[in-house]
Structures are given as C-alpha cells and as structure tokens.
Amino acid sequence: MEQLKSKQIILTITLVGCTILGCSTIKTYSDSDPHTNFAEYHTFAWKPFNKDQNLESPLQNPLVDKRIKTVVDRELISKGLKKSGC
C-alpha cells in the first residue's frame, strides 16, 4: 500500500514537472520600426492570398486563419482603427 502511494506521488510530481517545463518553453517575439508613427494610421485591411504565386499559405487551415483574423480585427478595432473594405 505504501509503495502504491509513493508511485502516485512520483507520478504526480513528474506530471506537474512536465507541465511546468512545457509551458516555460513558449517564446514570443515582435518587431516594429521604432520610427513609425502609428498615430498616422486609421484603417487596416488584410492582403488577400494569391494562389497563383505558387506559395504555400502560412495558414493552410481556414478555421485557424479565420480565428486569427477575428482576434486581430477585434484588437485593432479596440485601438481605434477601422477595417477597410479593400
């Protein structure tokens, strides 16, 4: 019985450790031109993907593409920008 409890404790510690290590490897980066005056921008639009260029789409899953665009749209609109109809 005691051996079973020690195995459960070891398993729990291992799972918690893996979870913590898995989350700690997420890194994000951003880049922008420090000389850009973003106050001059009032609208935004998505550049359509041109299938004729023989390039792979960075997002081949339409659902993922739509989700990302929806979130970015919402954030830009909340910052005061308007989505252009282009």
N, CA, C and O of each residue as an XYZ file, in Angstrom:
344
protein
N       0.827     -1.196      0.000
C       0.000      0.000      0.000
C       0.871      1.258      0.000
O       0.604      2.218     -0.724
N       1.906      1.231      0.820
C       2.804      2.376      0.902
C       3.573      2.559     -0.411
O       3.858      3.684     -0.821
N       3.901      1.449     -1.058
C       4.609      1.504     -2.332
C       3.718      2.137     -3.409
O       4.217      2.864     -4.268
N       2.419      1.871     -3.373
C       1.467      2.447     -4.318
C       1.372      3.951     -4.121
O       1.326      4.697     -5.099
N       1.342      4.409     -2.875
C       1.278      5.850     -2.593
C       2.533      6.554     -3.081
O       2.457      7.651     -3.635
N       3.696      5.925     -2.879
C       4.933      6.573     -3.325
C       4.982      6.635     -4.851
O       5.514      7.598     -5.404
N       4.441      5.632     -5.544
C       4.375      5.676     -7.004
C       3.434      6.778     -7.476
O       3.709      7.450     -8.470
N       2.323      6.965     -6.764
C       1.382      8.029     -7.120
C       2.021      9.395     -6.908
O       1.815     10.304     -7.712
N       2.780      9.549     -5.853
C       3.447     10.828     -5.579
C       4.483     11.119     -6.671
O       4.573     12.239     -7.173
N       5.258     10.100     -7.027
C       6.263     10.271     -8.074
C       5.598     10.626     -9.404
O       6.072     11.502    -10.127
N       4.512      9.949     -9.717
C       3.781     10.233    -10.954
C       3.226     11.655    -10.948
O       3.310     12.361    -11.953
N       2.670     12.067     -9.836
C       2.122     13.424     -9.725
C       3.220     14.466     -9.886
O       3.036     15.445    -10.609
N       4.352     14.275     -9.230
C       5.475     15.219     -9.342
C       5.987     15.260    -10.780
O       6.304     16.332    -11.294
N       6.068     14.116    -11.422
C       6.528     14.054    -12.810
C       5.574     14.803    -13.739
O       6.018     15.558    -14.605
N       4.274     14.599    -13.567
C       3.290     15.284    -14.416
C       3.315     16.788    -14.202
O       3.251     17.553    -15.164
N       3.406     17.214    -12.965
C       3.467     18.657    -12.673
C       4.751     19.242    -13.262
O       4.733     20.326    -13.845
N       5.850     18.530    -13.111
C       7.119     18.999    -13.672
C       7.076     19.126    -15.177
O       7.552     20.116    -15.731
N       6.507     18.133    -15.847
C       6.382     18.193    -17.310
C       5.489     19.342    -17.748
O       5.765     20.006    -18.747
N       4.433     19.573    -17.010
C       3.535     20.683    -17.330
C       4.252     22.017    -17.207
O       4.129     22.879    -18.077
N       4.992     22.183    -16.137
C       5.724     23.437    -15.927
C       6.789     23.624    -16.996
O       6.933     24.719    -17.539
N       7.531     22.577    -17.302
C       8.560     22.671    -18.331
C       7.957     22.928    -19.709
O       8.526     23.675    -20.505
N       6.828     22.323    -19.991
C       6.169     22.531    -21.277
C       5.714     23.960    -21.464
O       5.790     24.492    -22.572
N       5.249     24.581    -20.421
C       4.773     25.966    -20.510
C       5.922     26.959    -20.544
O       5.772     28.057    -21.080
N       7.043     26.600    -19.992
C       8.148     27.551    -19.923
C       8.881     27.692    -21.253
O       9.698     28.600    -21.399
N       8.618     26.833    -22.216
C       9.327     26.911    -23.489
C       8.624     27.791    -24.516
O       9.128     27.942    -25.629
N       7.488     28.369    -24.181
C       6.766     29.228    -25.116
C       7.453     30.587    -25.157
O       7.590     31.262    -24.137
N       7.883     30.974    -26.360
C       8.546     32.263    -26.528
C       7.831     33.018    -27.639
O       7.460     32.432    -28.656
N       7.645     34.283    -27.449
C       7.033     35.113    -28.476
C       7.969     36.272    -28.797
O       8.732     36.730    -27.947
N       7.896     36.721    -30.004
C       8.720     37.828    -30.458
C       7.848     38.815    -31.226
O       6.854     38.435    -31.843
N       8.226     40.049    -31.179
C       7.552     41.052    -32.001
C       8.611     41.991    -32.561
O       9.721     42.087    -32.037
N       8.251     42.666    -33.614
C       9.193     43.553    -34.273
C       8.420     44.719    -34.864
O       7.338     44.532    -35.421
N       8.958     45.895    -34.747
C       8.354     47.058    -35.374
C       9.432     48.101    -35.602
O      10.498     48.072    -34.986
N       9.133     49.003    -36.486
C      10.063     50.100    -36.767
C       9.871     51.160    -35.688
O       8.783     51.727    -35.582
N      10.885     51.443    -34.891
C      10.729     52.416    -33.807
C      10.460     53.837    -34.298
O      10.036     54.692    -33.521
N      10.700     54.088    -35.571
C      10.479     55.430    -36.119
C       9.087     55.587    -36.731
O       8.751     56.670    -37.211
N       8.285     54.546    -36.725
C       6.943     54.622    -37.304
C       6.001     55.318    -36.334
O       5.953     54.984    -35.150
N       5.256     56.284    -36.845
C       4.261     56.989    -36.044
C       2.907     56.314    -36.293
O       2.226     56.614    -37.274
N       2.532     55.410    -35.404
C       1.301     54.655    -35.598
C       0.049     55.517    -35.422
O      -1.049     55.082    -35.771
N       0.192     56.712    -34.894
C      -0.956     57.613    -34.762
C      -1.450     58.070    -36.132
O      -2.586     58.525    -36.260
N      -0.607     57.952    -37.153
C      -0.998     58.353    -38.505
C      -1.889     57.320    -39.186
O      -2.498     57.617    -40.213
N      -1.973     56.126    -38.637
C      -2.766     55.063    -39.246
C      -4.170     55.045    -38.648
O      -4.341     55.097    -37.430
N      -5.170     54.972    -39.524
C      -6.557     54.985    -39.069
C      -7.353     53.788    -39.574
O      -8.434     53.503    -39.059
N      -6.825     53.079    -40.588
C      -7.524     51.933    -41.163
C      -6.563     50.759    -41.309
O      -5.344     50.915    -41.238
N      -7.141     49.589    -41.514
C      -6.336     48.398    -41.794
C      -7.119     47.485    -42.717
O      -8.341     47.592    -42.823
N      -6.409     46.584    -43.386
C      -7.037     45.611    -44.279
C      -6.142     44.381    -44.355
O      -4.944     44.452    -44.083
N      -6.733     43.264    -44.725
C      -5.989     42.025    -44.918
C      -5.613     41.902    -46.374
O      -6.456     42.084    -47.252
N      -4.360     41.595    -46.641
C      -3.911     41.363    -48.014
C      -4.387     39.977    -48.426
O      -4.100     38.998    -47.737
N      -5.116     39.879    -49.547
C      -5.600     38.568    -49.975
C      -4.442     37.670    -50.408
O      -3.450     38.138    -50.966
N      -4.588     36.388    -50.141
C      -3.585     35.407    -50.542
C      -3.746     35.117    -52.016
O      -4.844     34.810    -52.480
N      -2.653     35.214    -52.754
C      -2.671     34.984    -54.194
C      -2.239     33.550    -54.473
O      -1.058     33.226    -54.353
N      -3.176     32.696    -54.841
C      -2.879     31.284    -55.102
C      -2.023     31.097    -56.344
O      -1.375     30.059    -56.487
N      -2.001     32.069    -57.244
C      -1.261     31.956    -58.490
C       0.255     32.110    -58.305
O       1.017     31.840    -59.233
N       0.693     32.535    -57.129
C       2.113     32.753    -56.899
C       2.855     31.464    -56.548
O       4.070     31.493    -56.354
N       2.156     30.344    -56.463
C       2.749     29.056    -56.106
C       3.448     29.085    -54.752
O       4.439     28.384    -54.548
N       2.953     29.867    -53.857
C       3.486     29.921    -52.498
C       2.550     29.169    -51.578
O       1.336     29.164    -51.780
N       3.117     28.535    -50.570
C       2.270     27.871    -49.589
C       1.696     28.920    -48.650
O       2.398     29.833    -48.213
N       0.428     28.780    -48.350
C      -0.200     29.680    -47.401
C       0.383     29.420    -46.020
O       0.533     28.262    -45.628
N       0.712     30.459    -45.279
C       1.219     30.226    -43.929
C       0.177     29.563    -43.042
O       0.520     28.906    -42.059
N      -1.082     29.733    -43.383
C      -2.154     29.107    -42.614
C      -3.024     28.310    -43.568
O      -3.948     28.848    -44.178
N      -2.730     27.045    -43.692
C      -3.479     26.223    -44.638
C      -4.800     25.751    -44.061
O      -5.623     25.196    -44.788
N      -5.018     25.956    -42.785
C      -6.273     25.589    -42.159
C      -7.171     26.824    -42.140
O      -6.877     27.771    -41.410
N      -8.251     26.847    -42.915
C      -9.113     28.029    -42.986
C      -9.705     28.428    -41.634
O      -9.924     29.612    -41.379
N      -9.963     27.452    -40.776
C     -10.522     27.764    -39.457
C      -9.519     28.541    -38.611
O      -9.884     29.510    -37.946
N      -8.256     28.119    -38.634
C      -7.209     28.821    -37.883
C      -7.018     30.219    -38.450
O      -6.889     31.188    -37.702
N      -6.999     30.320    -39.772
C      -6.853     31.618    -40.430
C      -7.973     32.571    -40.001
O      -7.717     33.731    -39.677
N      -9.194     32.084    -40.000
C     -10.346     32.918    -39.619
C     -10.261     33.336    -38.157
O     -10.553     34.484    -37.822
N      -9.863     32.413    -37.284
C      -9.757     32.735    -35.857
C      -8.715     33.810    -35.609
O      -8.949     34.744    -34.842
N      -7.566     33.682    -36.254
C      -6.507     34.679    -36.065
C      -6.963     36.034    -36.563
O      -6.781     37.043    -35.882
N      -7.558     36.064    -37.753
C      -8.020     37.349    -38.301
C      -9.102     37.967    -37.434
O      -9.139     39.188    -37.279
N      -9.977     37.159    -36.868
C     -11.041     37.674    -35.999
C     -10.455     38.335    -34.754
O     -10.891     39.416    -34.357
N      -9.475     37.689    -34.146
C      -8.859     38.237    -32.934
C      -8.080     39.506    -33.257
O      -8.171     40.490    -32.523
N      -7.319     39.495    -34.344
C      -6.549     40.684    -34.721
C      -7.491     41.828    -35.073
O      -7.256     42.968    -34.672
N      -8.560     41.536    -35.821
C      -9.565     42.564    -36.143
C     -10.102     43.202    -34.865
O     -10.148     44.427    -34.744
N     -10.501     42.374    -33.928
C     -11.079     42.870    -32.670
C     -10.084     43.773    -31.926
O     -10.460     44.828    -31.414
N      -8.824     43.355    -31.872
C      -7.818     44.141    -31.154
C      -7.539     45.465    -31.853
O      -7.436     46.501    -31.196
N      -7.417     45.444    -33.172
C      -7.157     46.693    -33.893
C      -8.337     47.652    -33.793
O      -8.146     48.858    -33.636
N      -9.538     47.130    -33.882
C     -10.740     47.969    -33.742
C     -10.805     48.557    -32.338
O     -11.206     49.709    -32.172
N     -10.416     47.782    -31.324
C     -10.438     48.291    -29.951
C      -9.397     49.405    -29.757
O      -9.505     50.205    -28.828
N      -8.397     49.449    -30.636
C      -7.378     50.506    -30.570
C      -7.794     51.739    -31.375
O      -7.058     52.724    -31.440
N      -8.992     51.674    -31.993
C      -9.487     52.833    -32.717
C      -9.325     52.776    -34.223
O      -9.713     53.719    -34.912
N      -8.767     51.705    -34.754
C      -8.639     51.591    -36.202
C      -9.926     51.060    -36.800
O     -10.713     50.399    -36.122
N     -10.132     51.352    -38.067
C     -11.321     50.874    -38.777
C     -10.880     49.934    -39.875
O      -9.883     50.179    -40.554
N     -11.628     48.852    -40.049
C     -11.311     47.886    -41.090
C     -11.728     48.456    -42.442
O     -12.870     48.877    -42.627
N     -10.785     48.463    -43.381
C     -11.045     48.976    -44.707
C     -11.722     47.910    -45.553
O     -11.497     46.719    -45.340
N     -12.541     48.318    -46.501
C     -13.253     47.374    -47.357
C     -12.455     46.924    -48.558
O     -13.010     46.264    -49.437
N     -11.189     47.246    -48.636
C     -10.361     46.883    -49.795
C     -10.159     45.391    -49.891
O      -9.487     44.917    -50.807
